Structure formats: C-alpha cells, structure tokens
Amino acid sequence: MMNESRLQNLLSKFSNLTILVVGDYFLDLYLDIDAALAETSLETGLEVHQVVRVRAYPGAAGTVTSNLRALGVNVRALGVIGDDGNGYELKSALAETGVDISSLIETRERFTPTYTKPMRANRELNRLDLKNRVALSSQIENEIIARLRDWIQRVDGVIMVDQVQEQNCGVITDRVRDAIALVAREQDGKLFVAESRERIGSFRDVMLQANAREAKRATGLDTVETCGGELYRRAEHPVLITVGSEGIQLFDKMGCTHIPSVPVAGAIDTVGAGDSVIAGFTAALCAGATLQQAALIGNLVASVTIQQIGVTGTATPAQVIAANHAIEK
C-alpha cells in the first residue's frame, strides 16, 4: 500500500501532463450475438450468427491512450491508420475519450488494423484480424519520425506500443525504433517507455516493459531474473517485467525489486492488463514518482481494469485510490 497523501499528490499532477503514444493503433470491434436469434443459411446450411449490437473501442496503442485519459492525462496519438471506414470509427473512438488525433497519419496504402471480436454470452468466439502484411513505406517512416521530433519538446513522456508481430509491417519499424533511440539520447531526461510483443529486446536507450513470455523470447533465457538483467544490460535503462498475479519485477542499477500485485476477488479479464500497467507507470514517473512508486501505481491501475469483463478496462484516479485502500483491508 502506498502512503495515501503521496498517492493523491501524484494523481493530482496527472491532468498537467501530456504523453505522446507512438505505435500501432487498432480498432477493437465487438459484435454482440444473440444466440436465441440464430438462423440457418439457406445457401450453405450453416448457422448464421445474429448481431444485435456493435461496439467500437481503440485497441493496442489505443488501449494505452484510453487508460491514460481515464487517469486524467492529456494524450496525443501518433500512428498510421487507413483512409477507410474502420479508420473513421477508430478516430471517433479515440476522440470520444479526449485523445488528440491530429498527429495520426491516414493513408490509402494501409488498412486500419482491426480486431473483430464476435461475442456470445460474454464469451469471445474466433476473432477476425485485419492487419497490414507488407512493410511500411520509407515515406511514412519519414513522416512518423518528423512528427515525433516536432512534438518531443511539447510532451512530458513518450510511450511506444509495438503490437504488430510481422517485422516492419507496423509503425515501430527497425528504422523508426532506431530513430526513437536517437531522439531519446538527444533528449536526455525525457521519459521514453516501450512495450513490444515480439521485439522488446531490440529497443535501446529507453525504459522497457514486458511480460515474462515476451522477456524470455527476447533473450532466450529461462528465468525472469536473468531475462530482466539481460534486457537492462541491453537498454541501459530500467526494465519492468509483469509476472501476472505475482506483480512486477523491476530491474535497475540497484538490481531486482519485487513489486507485489494488488489482490482482487471474483472473475477477472487480463486482456490489456499490461497496457494498464504501462499507462499508470509512465504517468506516475512523469509526475515525479520513484520507480517503485510508479510500478505500484501501475499495479493499482491494472487491478481495477482486470475486473472489467469483456470491455477495454480503464481506471479513474478515484478507483486507484480505492484499490490502494483495499490493500490495507
């Protein structure tokens, strides 16, 4: 449990912060199916699902922005979306949460990445993915780097979200990642934090966040302790590894520190938990928290969001404070 006055002081500073979120913005498209209305196709004889409600949320990097906005942080989005209907829905969903979308790059060269999630009785059926499977053009890479440089002096921190598994097919290409490292070195003291599904071990000169599986894949090592130490050696910046119900392992110049998770009761949905952690952690650091305090706030935020089933969970400052109280009980 964090000292309440310290927690409130940090949270009160969030509304004065601006964080740039660079990376892969997906549309999470939920199709709610009513099983009682199922029909049989006359043409194929297969069951036809009947959709009774459509819900659209920002996903991937958009999950991070939603968490930041719920905490009161000002957010600017930098990413690449298609000039298409899903792009319109994604922009609308981002703008509805209060995200500044003026730096989003729209192009007819790309799809708007979309996770279509049929839902029946609050259970997700086979997902349908729409992703770009060709490399990002050098012209778009140039624009991403230019917009990053244009905005870096006007933000308190930068979060990189590398969601796309196919190399160089998302926003954080090899070239963009190298450019981020260069900007981070030039802007010594500016906070940069990266998360990546497939390539967390390739980032340099920035803080890293990964789950245990991502860390082990990146390093080829067997334990969280050895993985964290190796990632810290490569990045030369602090590393957070989330370890599920056990909390967070934090690696810095002092070694490894365990930050326990926040206990919760009842059903949970851990999808997006890492995005909740990185949002809370980064905002807290920008507000002046220590690494340990920021990691605990990341855990507090995640403890709230994982209790929200079947939606993109977020946490308000009031909910974070209540979660902190619950630790004492």
NORMOCOR-V453248 format. One record per backbone hydrogen bond with DSSP energy under -1.0 kcal/mol. CO is the residue of the C=O (numbers start at 1). NH is the residue of the N-H. If there is no record, write none. Layout:
CO & NH
CO & NH
//
This chain:
3 & 7
4 & 8
5 & 9
6 & 10
7 & 11
8 & 12
10 & 13
11 & 14
13 & 16
14 & 17
17 & 74
18 & 156
19 & 76
20 & 159
21 & 78
22 & 161
24 & 61
26 & 59
27 & 115
28 & 57
29 & 117
30 & 55
31 & 119
32 & 52
32 & 53
34 & 37
35 & 38
39 & 48
41 & 45
46 & 41
48 & 39
50 & 34
53 & 32
55 & 30
57 & 28
59 & 26
59 & 62
60 & 63
60 & 64
61 & 65
62 & 66
63 & 67
64 & 68
65 & 69
66 & 70
67 & 71
68 & 73
69 & 72
74 & 19
75 & 100
76 & 21
78 & 23
79 & 105
81 & 107
82 & 84
84 & 88
85 & 89
86 & 90
87 & 91
88 & 92
89 & 93
90 & 94
91 & 95
92 & 96
94 & 99
95 & 98
100 & 77
101 & 104
105 & 81
107 & 83
113 & 27
114 & 130
115 & 29
116 & 128
117 & 31
118 & 125
119 & 33
120 & 123
123 & 120
128 & 116
130 & 114
137 & 141
138 & 142
139 & 143
140 & 144
141 & 145
142 & 146
143 & 147
144 & 148
145 & 149
146 & 150
147 & 151
148 & 152
151 & 154
157 & 20
158 & 193
159 & 22
160 & 195
161 & 24
162 & 197
166 & 169
168 & 136
171 & 173
173 & 177
174 & 178
175 & 179
176 & 180
177 & 181
178 & 182
179 & 183
180 & 184
181 & 185
182 & 186
183 & 187
187 & 190
191 & 158
192 & 207
193 & 160
194 & 209
195 & 162
199 & 202
200 & 203
207 & 194
208 & 240
210 & 242
211 & 215
212 & 216
213 & 217
214 & 218
215 & 219
216 & 220
223 & 227
224 & 228
225 & 229
226 & 230
227 & 231
228 & 232
229 & 233
230 & 234
231 & 235
232 & 236
238 & 208
239 & 251
240 & 210
241 & 249
242 & 212
243 & 246
244 & 247
247 & 243
248 & 259
249 & 241
250 & 257
251 & 239
252 & 255
255 & 252
257 & 250
259 & 248
270 & 273
272 & 276
273 & 277
274 & 278
275 & 279
276 & 280
277 & 281
278 & 282
279 & 283
280 & 284
281 & 285
282 & 286
283 & 287
284 & 289
285 & 288
290 & 294
291 & 295
292 & 296
293 & 297
294 & 298
295 & 299
296 & 300
297 & 301
298 & 302
299 & 303
300 & 304
301 & 305
302 & 306
305 & 308
306 & 269
311 & 313
316 & 320
317 & 321
318 & 322
319 & 323
320 & 324
321 & 325
322 & 326
325 & 329
//
